[in-house]
Amino acid sequence: MAKVTISDGILEGENVRNKYGGTYYSFKGIPYAKPPLGDLRFKAPQPVKPWDGIRNASKFGPISYQNDVFMTKAILGQEDCLYLNVYTPDLAPNKPFPVMIWIHGGGFICGSGNDDMYGPEFLIKKDVVVVTFNYRLGILGFLSLETDDIPGNAGMKDQVAALRWVQNNIKNFGGDPNNVTIFGESAGAASVSYHLISPMSAGLFKRAIIQSGAFTSRWAKCLRPRDRALSLAKKLGCYTEDDKEVAKFLKSQPMELFVDPKLTITAAENNKIIMELYVGVVSEKKFGDSERFFYDDLELNIHQDVDIIKINNKIKIKSLFIPYF
C-alpha cells in the first residue's frame, strides 16, 4: 500500500507488478469534481468536497452512464462518474517525471478511462506518470438548450476540470505539472484539438498528441443543439418550448431514458430534418461570467507555446487540421 496527500485528502493506493518488469504505484477512482447529480446535471463540474480520513484508491470509480455500442453492447455506468486514475513509477523521484494524460475516445457516447482497453504499463517503463479519467458522455455530457441552465459542453468542461486537477496535484505523485502532454484517439483526439483552442484549457499542458480525429471532423461538432434538446424533450413527453420548463423536465428524468438506443428523431420538425439525436461539442452562448469551453470565433486562435505531435512529425502551432468523414 502507498499513501499520498492531495488537496482534497489522503489517498491509499497500491504497489502493482508491471508485466514489463518492476512495479509501479496505482491510484484509482480519485474524484476530481463533485458528482453531477440533481441540479448539477448538464452543468459545469463543481469542486470536490474534501474528505476526512483515508480514501481507498485501489478500485476504479464508476464510468459515465452509457450504451457501450462499440464493445460490450451493454448499458453501463452511473451518472456519478467524475473520477480519474494516476499511475506513477515512483512517488519521490530525484527529478519529477513527465506526465501524459489520456483522453479516451468513443464518439462522445461511450468509453472510459479504465484499463479495459489501454493500460499504463508501457509508459510507466519509460518513466512517465500516466493519468486517465472519465467524463460525462452522450446526452448527460453534451446536451445543450443554449441557456444558462443547459449551456452545453459539460463533458468537455469535465475534461478541463481533470486537467486542472493534474496541475494542482500531480507533483504529489512524482509528476511535473510543467511537463504535461495530453493525448487521445478518435473523440479523444478531437477533444485534444479542442483543448488547443479553448480558453478554459490555456496553460494546462505543454504538448498535444492527436491520434485520428480533430475538431474539424463533421462528427466532432453539433449543429442546431437547441432543436435537438427540444426534440428530446418532446420524445420524452414534454411539449412546451419554455426554456425553464424544458430544463426542469430534463433534469427530473431518470438517466436510463437518455441512453435508450431507440431514442432517435427521424421526422421533419419545424422544416428541419434531424436524422438522429446526436449531441456533441457546441458553440456556446455567453451567459454572465460563466466560462465557455468553445465558441466559433476561437477556431483560428490556437494556444501558443504548445507542441503538437502528429504521427512521426513534431510541428509547431501553425499547422493544419485535416478533417475526416
The 8 nearest C-alpha neighbors of each residue, nearest first, counted from 0:
[[1, 13, 12, 14, 11, 2, 24, 57],
 [2, 0, 12, 11, 13, 14, 3, 24],
 [1, 3, 11, 10, 12, 9, 4, 0],
 [4, 2, 10, 9, 5, 11, 171, 1],
 [3, 5, 9, 8, 10, 2, 6, 171],
 [6, 4, 8, 7, 168, 9, 3, 171],
 [5, 7, 8, 168, 4, 167, 49, 9],
 [8, 6, 49, 5, 50, 48, 9, 47],
 [9, 7, 5, 50, 4, 6, 49, 51],
 [8, 10, 4, 53, 3, 54, 5, 52],
 [11, 9, 54, 3, 2, 53, 56, 55],
 [10, 12, 2, 55, 56, 1, 54, 0],
 [13, 11, 26, 56, 1, 57, 25, 0],
 [12, 14, 0, 25, 24, 1, 15, 57],
 [13, 15, 24, 23, 0, 25, 22, 1],
 [16, 14, 22, 23, 13, 24, 17, 25],
 [15, 17, 22, 21, 18, 23, 14, 20],
 [18, 16, 22, 20, 19, 21, 120, 15],
 [17, 19, 20, 16, 120, 21, 22, 121],
 [20, 18, 17, 120, 21, 121, 124, 16],
 [21, 19, 17, 18, 22, 16, 124, 120],
 [20, 22, 17, 16, 19, 23, 18, 124],
 [23, 21, 16, 17, 15, 14, 20, 24],
 [22, 24, 88, 15, 14, 87, 16, 25],
 [25, 23, 14, 87, 86, 13, 15, 88],
 [24, 26, 86, 13, 12, 85, 14, 27],
 [27, 25, 12, 56, 85, 84, 57, 86],
 [28, 26, 84, 56, 59, 58, 57, 29],
 [27, 29, 60, 59, 82, 83, 56, 84],
 [28, 30, 82, 83, 27, 84, 31, 56],
 [31, 29, 82, 32, 81, 28, 83, 47],
 [30, 32, 82, 161, 81, 47, 29, 164],
 [33, 31, 47, 46, 45, 30, 44, 81],
 [32, 34, 47, 45, 46, 35, 44, 48],
 [33, 35, 79, 36, 32, 81, 80, 78],
 [36, 34, 39, 40, 33, 79, 44, 78],
 [35, 37, 39, 40, 34, 38, 79, 78],
 [38, 36, 39, 40, 250, 35, 251, 34],
 [37, 39, 40, 36, 250, 42, 35, 41],
 [40, 38, 35, 42, 36, 37, 41, 43],
 [39, 41, 36, 35, 38, 42, 37, 250],
 [42, 40, 149, 153, 139, 39, 140, 43],
 [43, 41, 39, 40, 153, 44, 149, 148],
 [42, 44, 153, 156, 45, 41, 157, 39],
 [45, 43, 32, 157, 42, 33, 35, 156],
 [44, 46, 33, 32, 43, 47, 35, 34],
 [47, 45, 32, 33, 48, 44, 31, 160],
 [48, 46, 33, 32, 49, 31, 45, 30],
 [47, 49, 50, 46, 33, 7, 32, 45],
 [50, 48, 7, 8, 47, 51, 6, 46],
 [49, 51, 8, 7, 48, 52, 54, 53],
 [52, 50, 8, 53, 49, 9, 54, 7],
 [51, 53, 54, 50, 9, 8, 10, 55],
 [52, 54, 9, 10, 55, 11, 51, 8],
 [55, 53, 10, 11, 9, 56, 52, 8],
 [54, 56, 11, 57, 10, 53, 12, 58],
 [57, 55, 27, 12, 26, 11, 58, 28],
 [56, 58, 12, 27, 55, 26, 13, 59],
 [59, 57, 27, 56, 28, 60, 55, 26],
 [60, 58, 28, 27, 61, 113, 57, 84],
 [59, 61, 28, 82, 62, 58, 80, 27],
 [62, 60, 80, 76, 77, 59, 63, 79],
 [61, 63, 76, 80, 111, 133, 77, 64],
 [64, 62, 80, 76, 135, 77, 78, 65],
 [63, 65, 76, 77, 78, 75, 62, 136],
 [66, 64, 75, 109, 74, 67, 258, 63],
 [65, 67, 74, 68, 73, 258, 75, 72],
 [68, 66, 72, 73, 109, 69, 65, 71],
 [67, 69, 72, 66, 70, 71, 109, 73],
 [70, 68, 67, 72, 71, 105, 109, 110],
 [71, 69, 72, 67, 68, 73, 110, 109],
 [70, 72, 73, 67, 69, 68, 74, 66],
 [73, 71, 68, 67, 70, 66, 69, 74],
 [74, 72, 71, 67, 66, 75, 68, 70],
 [75, 73, 66, 65, 67, 72, 76, 64],
 [76, 74, 65, 64, 73, 66, 67, 77],
 [75, 77, 64, 62, 63, 61, 65, 78],
 [78, 76, 64, 79, 63, 61, 80, 62],
 [77, 79, 64, 80, 63, 36, 35, 76],
 [78, 80, 34, 77, 35, 81, 61, 36],
 [81, 79, 62, 63, 61, 78, 82, 77],
 [82, 80, 133, 30, 134, 32, 31, 79],
 [83, 81, 30, 29, 28, 60, 31, 80],
 [82, 84, 132, 29, 28, 131, 133, 30],
 [83, 85, 27, 131, 130, 26, 28, 132],
 [86, 84, 130, 26, 129, 25, 27, 87],
 [85, 87, 25, 129, 24, 128, 26, 130],
 [86, 88, 128, 24, 89, 23, 129, 172],
 [87, 89, 23, 123, 126, 24, 128, 90],
 [90, 88, 87, 91, 92, 173, 23, 24],
 [89, 91, 173, 172, 92, 87, 88, 171],
 [90, 92, 173, 89, 93, 172, 95, 171],
 [93, 91, 94, 89, 95, 173, 90, 96],
 [92, 94, 91, 95, 173, 96, 89, 90],
 [93, 95, 92, 96, 173, 91, 175, 174],
 [96, 94, 174, 175, 173, 92, 97, 93],
 [95, 97, 174, 127, 175, 173, 128, 126],
 [98, 96, 178, 127, 175, 174, 179, 128],
 [97, 99, 128, 179, 127, 174, 129, 178],
 [98, 100, 180, 129, 181, 179, 128, 130],
 [101, 99, 130, 181, 131, 129, 180, 182],
 [100, 102, 131, 182, 183, 181, 103, 130],
 [103, 101, 183, 187, 182, 100, 131, 104],
 [102, 104, 187, 183, 112, 111, 101, 184],
 [105, 103, 187, 186, 185, 184, 106, 110],
 [104, 106, 109, 110, 107, 108, 186, 103],
 [105, 107, 186, 108, 104, 109, 185, 218],
 [108, 106, 136, 105, 137, 186, 109, 279],
 [109, 107, 137, 136, 106, 105, 65, 110],
 [110, 108, 105, 67, 65, 107, 136, 66],
 [109, 111, 105, 104, 103, 67, 112, 108],
 [112, 110, 133, 113, 62, 103, 132, 109],
 [111, 113, 132, 131, 133, 103, 114, 83],
 [114, 112, 111, 115, 59, 131, 132, 116],
 [113, 115, 118, 117, 116, 112, 119, 111],
 [114, 116, 113, 117, 118, 112, 111, 110],
 [117, 115, 114, 118, 113, 112, 111, 110],
 [118, 116, 114, 115, 119, 113, 112, 120],
 [117, 119, 114, 120, 116, 115, 121, 113],
 [120, 118, 122, 121, 123, 129, 117, 86],
 [121, 119, 123, 122, 118, 17, 124, 19],
 [122, 120, 124, 123, 119, 125, 19, 118],
 [123, 121, 125, 124, 120, 127, 119, 126],
 [122, 124, 120, 127, 126, 125, 121, 88],
 [123, 125, 122, 121, 126, 120, 19, 127],
 [124, 126, 122, 123, 127, 121, 88, 120],
 [127, 125, 123, 124, 88, 96, 122, 128],
 [126, 128, 123, 97, 96, 125, 122, 98],
 [127, 129, 87, 98, 86, 174, 96, 97],
 [130, 128, 99, 86, 85, 98, 100, 127],
 [131, 129, 85, 100, 84, 101, 99, 86],
 [132, 130, 112, 101, 84, 83, 100, 102],
 [133, 131, 83, 112, 82, 84, 134, 130],
 [132, 134, 112, 111, 81, 82, 62, 83],
 [133, 135, 154, 157, 81, 158, 136, 63],
 [136, 134, 140, 154, 63, 139, 133, 153],
 [137, 135, 140, 108, 107, 139, 154, 63],
 [136, 138, 108, 140, 139, 141, 107, 278],
 [137, 139, 142, 141, 140, 257, 278, 136],
 [140, 138, 137, 136, 141, 41, 135, 142],
 [141, 139, 135, 136, 154, 153, 137, 138],
 [140, 142, 152, 279, 138, 151, 278, 153],
 [141, 143, 138, 151, 278, 140, 139, 228],
 [144, 142, 151, 150, 145, 149, 224, 225],
 [143, 145, 225, 149, 146, 228, 150, 224],
 [146, 144, 150, 143, 225, 149, 284, 151],
 [147, 145, 150, 149, 148, 144, 242, 143],
 [146, 148, 150, 149, 286, 145, 144, 285],
 [149, 147, 146, 150, 246, 42, 41, 243],
 [148, 150, 146, 144, 143, 41, 147, 151],
 [151, 149, 145, 146, 143, 147, 144, 148],
 [152, 150, 143, 141, 142, 153, 149, 281],
 [151, 153, 141, 155, 154, 280, 156, 281],
 [152, 154, 140, 156, 43, 155, 151, 141],
 [155, 153, 140, 135, 157, 152, 156, 134],
 [156, 154, 158, 152, 157, 153, 159, 292],
 [155, 157, 159, 153, 158, 154, 43, 160],
 [158, 156, 154, 160, 155, 159, 134, 44],
 [157, 159, 155, 161, 156, 160, 162, 134],
 [158, 160, 156, 162, 161, 157, 200, 163],
 [159, 161, 157, 163, 158, 162, 164, 156],
 [160, 162, 164, 158, 159, 163, 31, 157],
 [163, 161, 159, 165, 164, 160, 203, 158],
 [164, 162, 160, 166, 165, 161, 159, 167],
 [165, 163, 161, 167, 162, 166, 168, 160],
 [164, 166, 169, 162, 168, 163, 167, 161],
 [167, 165, 163, 176, 164, 168, 169, 162],
 [166, 168, 164, 165, 163, 169, 6, 170],
 [169, 167, 165, 170, 171, 166, 5, 164],
 [168, 170, 165, 174, 171, 172, 166, 176],
 [171, 169, 174, 173, 172, 168, 175, 176],
 [170, 172, 169, 173, 168, 3, 5, 4],
 [173, 171, 90, 169, 170, 174, 87, 3],
 [172, 174, 90, 170, 95, 91, 171, 92],
 [175, 173, 96, 170, 95, 169, 172, 98],
 [174, 176, 95, 177, 178, 97, 96, 170],
 [177, 175, 166, 178, 179, 174, 169, 170],
 [178, 176, 175, 179, 205, 204, 166, 97],
 [179, 177, 97, 175, 176, 205, 98, 180],
 [178, 180, 98, 204, 205, 99, 177, 176],
 [181, 179, 206, 99, 207, 204, 205, 98],
 [182, 180, 100, 207, 99, 101, 208, 206],
 [183, 181, 208, 101, 207, 209, 102, 100],
 [182, 184, 187, 188, 102, 101, 103, 210],
 [183, 185, 188, 187, 210, 104, 211, 186],
 [186, 184, 212, 188, 104, 211, 187, 189],
 [187, 185, 104, 189, 106, 188, 105, 107],
 [186, 188, 183, 104, 184, 102, 103, 190],
 [189, 187, 183, 184, 209, 212, 191, 185],
 [188, 190, 213, 212, 214, 186, 192, 191],
 [189, 191, 187, 193, 188, 192, 186, 194],
 [192, 190, 188, 194, 193, 189, 187, 182],
 [191, 193, 195, 189, 194, 190, 213, 214],
 [194, 192, 190, 195, 191, 196, 214, 197],
 [195, 193, 197, 191, 196, 192, 200, 190],
 [196, 194, 192, 193, 301, 302, 197, 191],
 [195, 197, 301, 194, 193, 300, 302, 297],
 [196, 198, 194, 199, 200, 292, 293, 193],
 [199, 197, 201, 200, 196, 292, 291, 293],
 [198, 200, 197, 201, 292, 159, 290, 291],
 [201, 199, 198, 197, 194, 203, 159, 202],
 [202, 200, 198, 203, 199, 302, 197, 195],
 [201, 203, 204, 200, 205, 302, 199, 305],
 [202, 204, 201, 200, 162, 163, 166, 205],
 [205, 203, 179, 202, 180, 206, 181, 178],
 [206, 204, 305, 179, 180, 178, 306, 207],
 [207, 205, 180, 306, 305, 307, 204, 181],
 [206, 208, 307, 181, 180, 182, 308, 306],
 [207, 209, 182, 308, 307, 309, 210, 181],
 [208, 210, 188, 309, 182, 183, 207, 211],
 [209, 211, 184, 188, 183, 212, 208, 185],
 [212, 210, 185, 184, 188, 209, 213, 189],
 [211, 213, 185, 189, 188, 210, 186, 216],
 [214, 212, 189, 215, 216, 192, 188, 322],
 [213, 215, 189, 216, 219, 192, 193, 220],
 [216, 214, 322, 213, 217, 320, 219, 321],
 [217, 215, 322, 219, 214, 323, 218, 213],
 [216, 218, 219, 215, 220, 324, 322, 323],
 [217, 219, 216, 220, 221, 324, 279, 106],
 [220, 218, 216, 214, 217, 279, 280, 189],
 [221, 219, 280, 279, 218, 281, 217, 222],
 [220, 222, 279, 281, 280, 278, 224, 223],
 [221, 223, 224, 220, 281, 282, 278, 279],
 [224, 222, 226, 225, 227, 221, 281, 228],
 [223, 225, 227, 226, 143, 222, 228, 221],
 [224, 226, 144, 228, 227, 223, 145, 143],
 [227, 225, 229, 224, 223, 228, 230, 144],
 [226, 228, 230, 224, 225, 229, 231, 276],
 [229, 227, 225, 231, 230, 226, 144, 224],
 [230, 228, 232, 226, 231, 227, 225, 233],
 [231, 229, 227, 233, 228, 232, 226, 234],
 [230, 232, 234, 228, 229, 233, 227, 235],
 [231, 233, 229, 237, 235, 234, 230, 236],
 [234, 232, 237, 236, 238, 230, 235, 231],
 [233, 235, 231, 232, 236, 230, 237, 262],
 [234, 236, 232, 233, 237, 231, 256, 252],
 [235, 237, 233, 234, 232, 238, 231, 248],
 [238, 236, 233, 232, 239, 235, 245, 248],
 [239, 237, 233, 236, 240, 232, 229, 245],
 [238, 240, 241, 237, 245, 244, 233, 242],
 [241, 239, 242, 238, 245, 229, 244, 237],
 [240, 242, 244, 239, 243, 245, 246, 238],
 [243, 241, 245, 244, 240, 246, 146, 144],
 [244, 242, 246, 245, 241, 247, 148, 248],
 [243, 245, 247, 241, 246, 242, 248, 239],
 [244, 246, 248, 242, 247, 243, 241, 249],
 [247, 245, 243, 249, 248, 244, 242, 250],
 [248, 246, 244, 250, 245, 249, 243, 251],
 [247, 249, 245, 251, 246, 250, 244, 252],
 [250, 248, 246, 251, 252, 247, 245, 232],
 [251, 249, 247, 248, 252, 246, 40, 37],
 [250, 252, 248, 249, 247, 253, 37, 246],
 [251, 253, 249, 250, 254, 248, 256, 255],
 [254, 252, 255, 256, 251, 257, 250, 249],
 [253, 255, 256, 257, 252, 78, 258, 64],
 [254, 256, 253, 257, 258, 259, 252, 64],
 [257, 255, 254, 259, 258, 253, 252, 235],
 [256, 258, 255, 254, 259, 138, 139, 262],
 [257, 259, 256, 66, 255, 65, 260, 262],
 [258, 260, 262, 261, 256, 257, 255, 66],
 [261, 259, 262, 258, 66, 263, 257, 68],
 [262, 260, 259, 263, 258, 264, 256, 276],
 [263, 261, 259, 260, 264, 276, 258, 257],
 [264, 262, 275, 276, 261, 265, 274, 260],
 [265, 263, 275, 276, 266, 274, 273, 262],
 [264, 266, 274, 273, 275, 263, 267, 272],
 [267, 265, 264, 268, 272, 273, 274, 271],
 [266, 268, 272, 271, 270, 269, 273, 265],
 [269, 267, 270, 271, 266, 272, 273, 230],
 [268, 270, 271, 267, 272, 226, 266, 273],
 [271, 269, 268, 267, 272, 266, 273, 226],
 [272, 270, 268, 269, 267, 273, 266, 226],
 [271, 273, 267, 274, 268, 266, 270, 265],
 [272, 274, 275, 265, 264, 271, 267, 266],
 [275, 273, 265, 264, 272, 276, 266, 263],
 [276, 274, 263, 264, 277, 273, 265, 262],
 [275, 277, 263, 264, 227, 278, 273, 274],
 [278, 276, 275, 279, 221, 227, 137, 138],
 [277, 279, 141, 221, 142, 138, 137, 276],
 [280, 278, 221, 141, 220, 281, 219, 107],
 [279, 281, 220, 152, 221, 141, 219, 282],
 [282, 280, 221, 283, 220, 279, 151, 152],
 [281, 283, 294, 293, 295, 284, 280, 221],
 [284, 282, 294, 281, 293, 291, 150, 285],
 [283, 285, 145, 286, 282, 150, 294, 146],
 [284, 286, 287, 283, 291, 289, 288, 290],
 [287, 285, 289, 147, 288, 284, 146, 290],
 [288, 286, 289, 285, 290, 147, 284, 291],
 [287, 289, 286, 290, 285, 291, 147, 284],
 [290, 288, 287, 286, 291, 285, 147, 43],
 [291, 289, 288, 292, 199, 285, 286, 198],
 [292, 290, 293, 283, 289, 285, 294, 199],
 [291, 293, 197, 199, 290, 156, 198, 152],
 [294, 292, 282, 291, 197, 283, 295, 297],
 [293, 295, 282, 283, 296, 297, 292, 291],
 [294, 296, 297, 282, 298, 293, 283, 281],
 [297, 295, 298, 294, 299, 300, 293, 282],
 [298, 296, 300, 295, 299, 294, 196, 293],
 [297, 299, 300, 296, 295, 196, 301, 294],
 [300, 298, 297, 301, 296, 196, 295, 302],
 [299, 301, 297, 298, 196, 302, 296, 197],
 [300, 302, 196, 195, 299, 303, 316, 298],
 [303, 301, 195, 196, 201, 300, 305, 304],
 [302, 304, 305, 301, 316, 306, 195, 300],
 [305, 303, 306, 302, 205, 316, 315, 206],
 [304, 306, 205, 206, 303, 307, 302, 316],
 [307, 305, 206, 315, 207, 308, 205, 314],
 [308, 306, 207, 314, 206, 208, 313, 315],
 [309, 307, 313, 208, 207, 312, 314, 306],
 [308, 310, 312, 209, 311, 208, 313, 307],
 [309, 311, 312, 308, 210, 209, 313, 208],
 [312, 310, 309, 313, 308, 314, 208, 307],
 [311, 313, 309, 310, 308, 314, 307, 315],
 [314, 312, 308, 307, 309, 311, 315, 306],
 [315, 313, 307, 312, 308, 306, 316, 318],
 [314, 316, 306, 317, 307, 318, 313, 305],
 [315, 317, 318, 314, 306, 307, 303, 305],
 [318, 316, 315, 319, 314, 301, 303, 307],
 [319, 317, 316, 315, 320, 314, 307, 321],
 [318, 320, 321, 317, 316, 322, 314, 215],
 [319, 321, 322, 213, 318, 215, 214, 192],
 [320, 322, 319, 323, 215, 213, 216, 212],
 [323, 321, 216, 215, 213, 320, 324, 212],
 [324, 322, 216, 321, 212, 217, 215, 213],
 [323, 216, 217, 322, 218, 212, 215, 219]]
